């Protein structure tokens, strides 16, 4: 069993930055690849980034590539999503999810994600 808790959301102006955290507990952190997802109002949830279980692989959706950076801290069992140059279309509830794997790869599709956090709201508005 793995518990995930997101934090760091809030209201930010366009062009601003936020860092989201996904704190995990309850199981071996480095046996899970972690993905970040978001769901905007009235839209389906979409995957935006992932990091492999040991951090060697990071992937990004086109919509966030070059603006968002994913990382993980083994000592804190936490994954971060640094979000820069935020746009109004980034407004969404952001979720992290965990995929138990022994692979050095990762994916940000929902299939295979075994555990989910409850989300944190990011609002980008002037």
KOLKE-586590 format. One record per atom (N, C-alpha, C, O): residue number from 1; residue in one letter; x negated, y negated, z negated. Coordinates in steps of 0.001 Angstrom, whole numbers. Example, Ala and Ser with C-alpha at 12.3 -4.5 7.8 and 13.67 -1.06 7.14 Angstrom:
BEGIN
ATOM     k   r         u         v         w
ATOM     1   a    -13190      5690     -7800
ATOM     1   a    -12300      4500     -7800
ATOM     1   a    -13200      3300     -7800
ATOM     1   a    -14236      3319     -8465
ATOM     2   s    -12850      2250     -7080
ATOM     2   s    -13670      1060     -7140
ATOM     2   s    -12900       -30     -7870
ATOM     2   s    -13409     -1138     -8039
//
This chain:
BEGIN
ATOM     k   r         u         v         w
ATOM     1   x      -839      1184         0
ATOM     1   x         0         0         0
ATOM     1   x      -882     -1245         0
ATOM     1   x     -1874     -1311      -727
ATOM     2   x      -523     -2214       806
ATOM     2   x     -1276     -3469       895
ATOM     2   x      -279     -4610       788
ATOM     2   x       732     -4633      1490
ATOM     3   x      -571     -5555       -95
ATOM     3   x       255     -6746      -204
ATOM     3   x      -461     -7904       468
ATOM     3   x     -1667     -8081       299
ATOM     4   x       289     -8696      1233
ATOM     4   x      -274     -9859      1913
ATOM     4   x       535    -11097      1506
ATOM     4   x      1765    -11072      1498
ATOM     5   x      -165    -12156      1176
ATOM     5   x       483    -13404       786
ATOM     5   x      -151    -14548      1564
ATOM     5   x     -1347    -14812      1433
ATOM     6   x       656    -15226      2374
ATOM     6   x       183    -16362      3135
ATOM     6   x       318    -17646      2316
ATOM     6   x      1207    -17772      1475
ATOM     7   x      -576    -18589      2578
ATOM     7   x      -495    -19906      1966
ATOM     7   x     -1197    -20911      2862
ATOM     7   x     -1886    -20546      3814
ATOM     8   x     -1010    -22179      2541
ATOM     8   x     -1698    -23220      3277
ATOM     8   x      -843    -23974      4280
ATOM     8   x     -1310    -24929      4902
ATOM     9   x       388    -23561      4442
ATOM     9   x      1266    -24271      5356
ATOM     9   x      1675    -25622      4808
ATOM     9   x      1430    -25936      3643
ATOM    10   x      2300    -26416      5661
ATOM    10   x      2764    -27728      5244
ATOM    10   x      3077    -28603      6427
ATOM    10   x      3175    -28140      7563
ATOM    11   x      3233    -29880      6138
ATOM    11   x      3523    -30868      7166
ATOM    11   x      2235    -31576      7568
ATOM    11   x      1478    -32046      6718
ATOM    12   x      2001    -31643      8860
ATOM    12   x       792    -32291      9362
ATOM    12   x      1146    -33069     10617
ATOM    12   x      2052    -32684     11357
ATOM    13   x       434    -34164     10857
ATOM    13   x       671    -34957     12055
ATOM    13   x        19    -34307     13275
ATOM    13   x      -953    -33565     13135
ATOM    14   x       537    -34574     14448
ATOM    14   x      -127    -34066     15661
ATOM    14   x     -1593    -34478     15699
ATOM    14   x     -1949    -35611     15378
ATOM    15   x     -2425    -33536     16096
ATOM    15   x     -3865    -33764     16102
ATOM    15   x     -4547    -33388     14802
ATOM    15   x     -5775    -33350     14731
ATOM    16   x     -3769    -33113     13783
ATOM    16   x     -4327    -32766     12487
ATOM    16   x     -4737    -31307     12381
ATOM    16   x     -4651    -30545     13344
ATOM    17   x     -5188    -30933     11176
ATOM    17   x     -5691    -29587     10928
ATOM    17   x     -5072    -28998      9665
ATOM    17   x     -4693    -29714      8738
ATOM    18   x     -4984    -27689      9661
ATOM    18   x     -4595    -26932      8471
ATOM    18   x     -5396    -25643      8455
ATOM    18   x     -5812    -25144      9501
ATOM    19   x     -5607    -25114      7273
ATOM    19   x     -6194    -23781      7158
ATOM    19   x     -5228    -22887      6403
ATOM    19   x     -4892    -23139      5245
ATOM    20   x     -4798    -21858      7070
ATOM    20   x     -3928    -20867      6447
ATOM    20   x     -4774    -19757      5832
ATOM    20   x     -5831    -19396      6350
ATOM    21   x     -4288    -19231      4729
ATOM    21   x     -4936    -18104      4074
ATOM    21   x     -3978    -16923      4028
ATOM    21   x     -2766    -17092      3894
ATOM    22   x     -4530    -15749      4139
ATOM    22   x     -3775    -14505      3993
ATOM    22   x     -4522    -13680      2947
ATOM    22   x     -5490    -12985      3259
ATOM    23   x     -4062    -13768      1719
ATOM    23   x     -4707    -13050       627
ATOM    23   x     -4127    -11650       536
ATOM    23   x     -2910    -11470       562
ATOM    24   x     -5004    -10660       431
ATOM    24   x     -4544     -9278       375
ATOM    24   x     -4911     -8636      -953
ATOM    24   x     -5854     -9058     -1622
ATOM    25   x     -4165     -7626     -1320
ATOM    25   x     -4455     -6877     -2534
ATOM    25   x     -3807     -5511     -2435
ATOM    25   x     -2847     -5305     -1692
ATOM    26   x     -4355     -4589     -3201
ATOM    26   x     -3714     -3293     -3324
ATOM    26   x     -4360     -2158     -2577
ATOM    26   x     -4054      -997     -2848
ATOM    27   x     -5242     -2451     -1646
ATOM    27   x     -5871     -1368      -906
ATOM    27   x     -7186     -1862      -322
ATOM    27   x     -7508     -3046      -416
ATOM    28   x     -7938      -960       277
ATOM    28   x     -9264     -1314       783
ATOM    28   x     -9154     -2309      1928
ATOM    28   x     -8639     -1995      3001
ATOM    29   x     -9649     -3514      1677
ATOM    29   x     -9510     -4613      2637
ATOM    29   x    -10131     -4270      3979
ATOM    29   x     -9559     -4587      5022
ATOM    30   x    -11287     -3631      3972
ATOM    30   x    -11992     -3443      5230
ATOM    30   x    -11571     -2187      5986
ATOM    30   x    -12290     -1718      6869
ATOM    31   x    -10417     -1649      5640
ATOM    31   x     -9823      -600      6475
ATOM    31   x     -8665     -1142      7295
ATOM    31   x     -7955      -386      7958
ATOM    32   x     -8476     -2464      7245
ATOM    32   x     -7361     -3075      7961
ATOM    32   x     -7844     -4158      8907
ATOM    32   x     -8600     -5047      8515
ATOM    33   x     -7404     -4079     10152
ATOM    33   x     -7461     -5240     11027
ATOM    33   x     -6271     -6124     10676
ATOM    33   x     -5212     -5632     10285
ATOM    34   x     -6454     -7430     10821
ATOM    34   x     -5419     -8383     10441
ATOM    34   x     -5017     -9221     11645
ATOM    34   x     -5862     -9678     12415
ATOM    35   x     -3731     -9412     11790
ATOM    35   x     -3218    -10275     12852
ATOM    35   x     -2423    -11425     12277
ATOM    35   x     -1825    -11320     11207
ATOM    36   x     -2429    -12536     13014
ATOM    36   x     -1576    -13671     12687
ATOM    36   x      -482    -13771     13742
ATOM    36   x      -724    -13607     14938
ATOM    37   x       709    -14041     13269
ATOM    37   x      1885    -14177     14123
ATOM    37   x      2617    -15455     13738
ATOM    37   x      2405    -15999     12654
ATOM    38   x      3464    -15922     14616
ATOM    38   x      4287    -17076     14276
ATOM    38   x      5646    -16967     14940
ATOM    38   x      5804    -16342     15988
ATOM    39   x      6615    -17591     14301
ATOM    39   x      7966    -17617     14850
ATOM    39   x      8492    -19039     14767
ATOM    39   x      8732    -19572     13684
ATOM    40   x      8664    -19631     15922
ATOM    40   x      9208    -20982     16004
ATOM    40   x     10729    -20926     15931
ATOM    40   x     11327    -19893     16230
ATOM    41   x     11349    -22018     15542
ATOM    41   x     12814    -22037     15451
ATOM    41   x     13470    -21637     16766
ATOM    41   x     13175    -22208     17816
ATOM    42   x     14349    -20664     16701
ATOM    42   x     15075    -20231     17880
ATOM    42   x     14301    -19376     18844
ATOM    42   x     14790    -19072     19932
ATOM    43   x     13096    -18979     18468
ATOM    43   x     12261    -18181     19370
ATOM    43   x     11868    -16865     18711
ATOM    43   x     11978    -16702     17496
ATOM    44   x     11414    -15943     19531
ATOM    44   x     10940    -14668     19012
ATOM    44   x      9546    -14833     18394
ATOM    44   x      8793    -15745     18735
ATOM    45   x      9241    -13934     17491
ATOM    45   x      7924    -13957     16878
ATOM    45   x      6867    -13573     17922
ATOM    45   x      7083    -12676     18737
ATOM    46   x      5737    -14258     17883
ATOM    46   x      4656    -13980     18824
ATOM    46   x      3344    -13805     18070
ATOM    46   x      3101    -14455     17053
ATOM    47   x      2516    -12927     18582
ATOM    47   x      1181    -12760     18042
ATOM    47   x       255    -13814     18604
ATOM    47   x       333    -14149     19786
ATOM    48   x      -634    -14345     17754
ATOM    48   x     -1523    -15397     18216
ATOM    48   x     -3002    -15106     17993
ATOM    48   x     -3846    -15703     18662
ATOM    49   x     -3336    -14218     17083
ATOM    49   x     -4749    -13974     16816
ATOM    49   x     -4910    -12698     16012
ATOM    49   x     -3982    -12240     15344
ATOM    50   x     -6109    -12133     16091
ATOM    50   x     -6405    -10968     15263
ATOM    50   x     -7898    -10929     14981
ATOM    50   x     -8704    -11546     15676
ATOM    51   x     -8237    -10185     13940
ATOM    51   x     -9637     -9960     13590
ATOM    51   x     -9790     -8510     13184
ATOM    51   x     -8954     -7964     12463
ATOM    52   x    -10858     -7891     13648
ATOM    52   x    -11081     -6481     13348
ATOM    52   x    -11434     -6279     11886
ATOM    52   x    -11678     -7238     11153
ATOM    53   x    -11457     -5043     11478
ATOM    53   x    -11556     -4740     10044
ATOM    53   x    -12863     -5222      9417
ATOM    53   x    -12910     -5508      8221
ATOM    54   x    -13897     -5310     10203
ATOM    54   x    -15164     -5816      9669
ATOM    54   x    -15518     -7193     10221
ATOM    54   x    -16592     -7728      9947
ATOM    55   x    -14595     -7759     11003
ATOM    55   x    -14778     -9132     11453
ATOM    55   x    -15547     -9301     12747
ATOM    55   x    -15752    -10428     13199
ATOM    56   x    -15977     -8203     13353
ATOM    56   x    -16814     -8328     14530
ATOM    56   x    -16076     -8716     15799
ATOM    56   x    -16688     -9189     16756
ATOM    57   x    -14775     -8518     15812
ATOM    57   x    -13966     -8842     16980
ATOM    57   x    -12870     -9816     16573
ATOM    57   x    -12160     -9591     15593
ATOM    58   x    -12737    -10888     17326
ATOM    58   x    -11641    -11842     17146
ATOM    58   x    -10995    -12072     18509
ATOM    58   x    -11677    -12143     19532
ATOM    59   x     -9699    -12186     18503
ATOM    59   x     -8961    -12422     19746
ATOM    59   x     -7916    -13515     19518
ATOM    59   x     -7428    -13716     18406
ATOM    60   x     -7589    -14218     20612
ATOM    60   x     -6660    -15331     20524
ATOM    60   x     -5720    -15340     21708
ATOM    60   x     -6097    -15005     22831
ATOM    61   x     -4496    -15729     21436
ATOM    61   x     -3566    -15972     22527
ATOM    61   x     -3972    -17247     23261
ATOM    61   x     -4618    -18123     22686
ATOM    62   x     -3599    -17342     24503
ATOM    62   x     -3956    -18495     25320
ATOM    62   x     -3475    -19791     24686
ATOM    62   x     -4144    -20821     24773
ATOM    63   x     -2319    -19733     24053
ATOM    63   x     -1709    -20936     23490
ATOM    63   x     -2520    -21562     22354
ATOM    63   x     -2350    -22742     22047
ATOM    64   x     -3401    -20774     21729
ATOM    64   x     -4154    -21301     20583
ATOM    64   x     -5657    -21232     20791
ATOM    64   x     -6413    -21765     19979
ATOM    65   x     -6097    -20599     21839
ATOM    65   x     -7538    -20418     22058
ATOM    65   x     -8220    -21764     22183
ATOM    65   x     -7750    -22652     22894
ATOM    66   x     -9346    -21905     21475
ATOM    66   x    -10088    -23151     21491
ATOM    66   x     -9662    -24118     20406
ATOM    66   x    -10363    -25090     20126
ATOM    67   x     -8509    -23856     19791
ATOM    67   x     -8030    -24730     18710
ATOM    67   x     -7988    -24007     17358
ATOM    67   x     -8197    -24627     16315
ATOM    68   x     -7719    -22707     17376
ATOM    68   x     -7604    -21920     16153
ATOM    68   x     -8809    -20994     16017
ATOM    68   x     -9355    -20514     17011
ATOM    69   x     -9213    -20752     14778
ATOM    69   x    -10321    -19844     14498
ATOM    69   x     -9927    -18914     13356
ATOM    69   x     -9508    -19364     12290
ATOM    70   x    -10066    -17629     13591
ATOM    70   x     -9761    -16641     12572
ATOM    70   x    -11056    -16151     11941
ATOM    70   x    -12075    -16015     12619
ATOM    71   x    -11010    -15888     10644
ATOM    71   x    -12185    -15373      9938
ATOM    71   x    -11712    -14561      8741
ATOM    71   x    -10543    -14612      8359
ATOM    72   x    -12634    -13818      8161
ATOM    72   x    -12272    -13041      6972
ATOM    72   x    -13412    -13059      5973
ATOM    72   x    -14586    -13096      6340
ATOM    73   x    -13038    -13032      4701
ATOM    73   x    -13983    -13049      3597
ATOM    73   x    -13773    -11767      2804
ATOM    73   x    -12770    -11617      2106
ATOM    74   x    -14708    -10857      2913
ATOM    74   x    -14566     -9568      2255
ATOM    74   x    -14541     -9707       740
ATOM    74   x    -13785     -9009        64
ATOM    75   x    -15353    -10594       209
ATOM    75   x    -15422    -10763     -1243
ATOM    75   x    -14095    -11233     -1821
ATOM    75   x    -13759    -10912     -2961
ATOM    76   x    -13344    -11990     -1033
ATOM    76   x    -12061    -12502     -1504
ATOM    76   x    -10880    -11720      -934
ATOM    76   x     -9729    -12018     -1253
ATOM    77   x    -11154    -10731      -101
ATOM    77   x    -10086     -9940       534
ATOM    77   x     -9060    -10851      1199
ATOM    77   x     -7850    -10650      1088
ATOM    78   x     -9572    -11837      1876
ATOM    78   x     -8710    -12877      2454
ATOM    78   x     -9091    -13136      3909
ATOM    78   x    -10267    -13131      4274
ATOM    79   x     -8085    -13357      4712
ATOM    79   x     -8274    -13758      6100
ATOM    79   x     -7776    -15193      6245
ATOM    79   x     -6762    -15575      5661
ATOM    80   x     -8500    -15971      7027
ATOM    80   x     -8170    -17375      7229
ATOM    80   x     -7819    -17640      8689
ATOM    80   x     -8279    -16949      9598
ATOM    81   x     -6999    -18651      8879
ATOM    81   x     -6723    -19154     10218
ATOM    81   x     -6894    -20667     10171
ATOM    81   x     -6036    -21391      9666
ATOM    82   x     -8017    -21126     10705
ATOM    82   x     -8280    -22559     10794
ATOM    82   x     -7595    -23086     12051
ATOM    82   x     -7853    -22618     13160
ATOM    83   x     -6730    -24054     11860
ATOM    83   x     -5951    -24588     12972
ATOM    83   x     -6292    -26057     13165
ATOM    83   x     -6045    -26878     12282
ATOM    84   x     -6848    -26381     14297
ATOM    84   x     -7242    -27753     14614
ATOM    84   x     -6424    -28281     15788
ATOM    84   x     -5819    -27512     16536
ATOM    85   x     -6414    -29586     15937
ATOM    85   x     -5708    -30239     17037
ATOM    85   x     -4273    -29704     17153
ATOM    85   x     -3832    -29291     18226
ATOM    86   x     -3582    -29723     16054
ATOM    86   x     -2241    -29156     16035
ATOM    86   x     -1276    -29972     16873
ATOM    86   x     -1377    -31196     16958
ATOM    87   x      -338    -29268     17490
ATOM    87   x       650    -29875     18370
ATOM    87   x      2050    -29592     17822
ATOM    87   x      2235    -28636     17068
ATOM    88   x      3022    -30400     18187
ATOM    88   x      4390    -30127     17717
ATOM    88   x      4865    -28716     18049
ATOM    88   x      5632    -28128     17286
ATOM    89   x      4425    -28173     19164
ATOM    89   x      4840    -26817     19540
ATOM    89   x      4200    -25731     18682
ATOM    89   x      4533    -24555     18821
ATOM    90   x      3290    -26115     17803
ATOM    90   x      2742    -25142     16838
ATOM    90   x      3646    -24994     15613
ATOM    90   x      3397    -24141     14761
ATOM    91   x      4668    -25799     15523
ATOM    91   x      5601    -25697     14407
ATOM    91   x      6248    -24314     14383
ATOM    91   x      6848    -23880     15367
ATOM    92   x      6120    -23639     13264
ATOM    92   x      6620    -22265     13151
ATOM    92   x      6382    -21753     11740
ATOM    92   x      5663    -22367     10951
ATOM    93   x      6989    -20637     11444
ATOM    93   x      6607    -19863     10258
ATOM    93   x      5485    -18926     10696
ATOM    93   x      5611    -18199     11682
ATOM    94   x      4392    -18958      9950
ATOM    94   x      3219    -18155     10282
ATOM    94   x      3136    -16956      9333
ATOM    94   x      3264    -17088      8116
ATOM    95   x      2917    -15795      9930
ATOM    95   x      2830    -14549      9185
ATOM    95   x      1484    -13872      9448
ATOM    95   x       934    -13964     10546
ATOM    96   x       972    -13202      8440
ATOM    96   x      -141    -12292      8684
ATOM    96   x       359    -10860      8498
ATOM    96   x      1315    -10599      7768
ATOM    97   x      -313     -9959      9176
ATOM    97   x        72     -8555      9124
ATOM    97   x     -1173     -7690      9225
ATOM    97   x     -2198     -8121      9753
ATOM    98   x     -1078     -6468      8717
ATOM    98   x     -2239     -5587      8625
ATOM    98   x     -2011     -4280      9359
ATOM    98   x      -946     -3668      9280
ATOM    99   x     -3036     -3881     10066
ATOM    99   x     -3046     -2631     10831
ATOM    99   x     -4162     -1750     10273
ATOM    99   x     -5342     -2071     10417
ATOM   100   x     -3789      -651      9644
ATOM   100   x     -4797       275      9111
ATOM   100   x     -5492       957     10284
ATOM   100   x     -4838      1605     11102
ATOM   101   x     -6798       818     10371
ATOM   101   x     -7520      1350     11528
ATOM   101   x     -8975      1573     11182
ATOM   101   x     -9517       937     10279
ATOM   102   x     -9608      2491     11915
ATOM   102   x    -11049      2688     11814
ATOM   102   x    -11754      2169     13060
ATOM   102   x    -12959      2355     13235
ATOM   103   x    -10984      1519     13919
ATOM   103   x    -11518       946     15144
ATOM   103   x    -12249      -359     14865
ATOM   103   x    -11984     -1037     13872
ATOM   104   x    -13166      -695     15752
ATOM   104   x    -13839     -1990     15679
ATOM   104   x    -13110     -3034     16516
ATOM   104   x    -13602     -4147     16700
ATOM   105   x    -11951     -2675     17014
ATOM   105   x    -11157     -3570     17845
ATOM   105   x     -9980     -4103     17021
ATOM   105   x     -9784     -3714     15870
ATOM   106   x     -9213     -4990     17627
ATOM   106   x     -7990     -5469     16993
ATOM   106   x     -7010     -5877     18071
ATOM   106   x     -7381     -6053     19231
ATOM   107   x     -5757     -6026     17680
ATOM   107   x     -4729     -6499     18595
ATOM   107   x     -3731     -7343     17850
ATOM   107   x     -3589     -7224     16633
ATOM   108   x     -3030     -8205     18582
ATOM   108   x     -2013     -9028     17921
ATOM   108   x      -620     -8729     18454
ATOM   108   x       229     -9612     18570
ATOM   109   x      -412     -7455     18775
ATOM   109   x       935     -6974     19016
ATOM   109   x      1538     -6470     17719
ATOM   109   x       821     -6044     16813
ATOM   110   x      2867     -6520     17633
ATOM   110   x      3520     -6113     16402
ATOM   110   x      3457     -4606     16177
ATOM   110   x      3455     -4142     15037
ATOM   111   x      3405     -3855     17257
ATOM   111   x      3351     -2392     17119
ATOM   111   x      2060     -2015     16405
ATOM   111   x       975     -2457     16783
ATOM   112   x      2190     -1203     15379
ATOM   112   x      1025      -760     14631
ATOM   112   x       769     -1552     13381
ATOM   112   x        20     -1110     12509
ATOM   113   x      1380     -2726     13272
ATOM   113   x      1212     -3507     12052
ATOM   113   x      2034     -2852     10946
ATOM   113   x      3257     -2740     11032
ATOM   114   x      1333     -2429      9923
ATOM   114   x      1973     -1627      8883
ATOM   114   x      2521     -2469      7738
ATOM   114   x      3550     -2133      7152
ATOM   115   x      1833     -3559      7420
ATOM   115   x      2240     -4418      6308
ATOM   115   x      2334     -5860      6777
ATOM   115   x      1565     -6309      7627
ATOM   116   x      3301     -6579      6200
ATOM   116   x      3552     -7966      6576
ATOM   116   x      3670     -8851      5353
ATOM   116   x      4169     -8428      4310
ATOM   117   x      3208    -10081      5491
ATOM   117   x      3495    -11073      4477
ATOM   117   x      4838    -11715      4732
ATOM   117   x      5526    -11387      5698
ATOM   118   x      5210    -12645      3846
ATOM   118   x      6525    -13279      3946
ATOM   118   x      6495    -14577      4727
ATOM   118   x      7547    -15132      5043
ATOM   119   x      5313    -15067      5041
ATOM   119   x      5198    -16234      5894
ATOM   119   x      4991    -17539      5162
ATOM   119   x      5315    -17674      3983
ATOM   120   x      4440    -18503      5890
ATOM   120   x      4258    -19859      5404
ATOM   120   x      4629    -20808      6534
ATOM   120   x      4276    -20573      7690
ATOM   121   x      5337    -21876      6202
ATOM   121   x      5861    -22787      7220
ATOM   121   x      4847    -23871      7558
ATOM   121   x      4292    -24528      6678
ATOM   122   x      4623    -24036      8842
ATOM   122   x      3795    -25122      9361
ATOM   122   x      4681    -26030     10202
ATOM   122   x      5341    -25577     11137
ATOM   123   x      4689    -27305      9865
ATOM   123   x      5459    -28291     10612
ATOM   123   x      4519    -29363     11123
ATOM   123   x      3822    -30020     10349
ATOM   124   x      4509    -29532     12435
ATOM   124   x      3661    -30544     13066
ATOM   124   x      4564    -31637     13608
ATOM   124   x      5295    -31438     14579
ATOM   125   x      4502    -32786     12968
ATOM   125   x      5412    -33866     13323
ATOM   125   x      4854    -35198     12852
ATOM   125   x      4169    -35278     11832
ATOM   126   x      5159    -36233     13609
ATOM   126   x      4759    -37575     13197
ATOM   126   x      5885    -38243     12416
ATOM   126   x      5741    -39385     11980
//
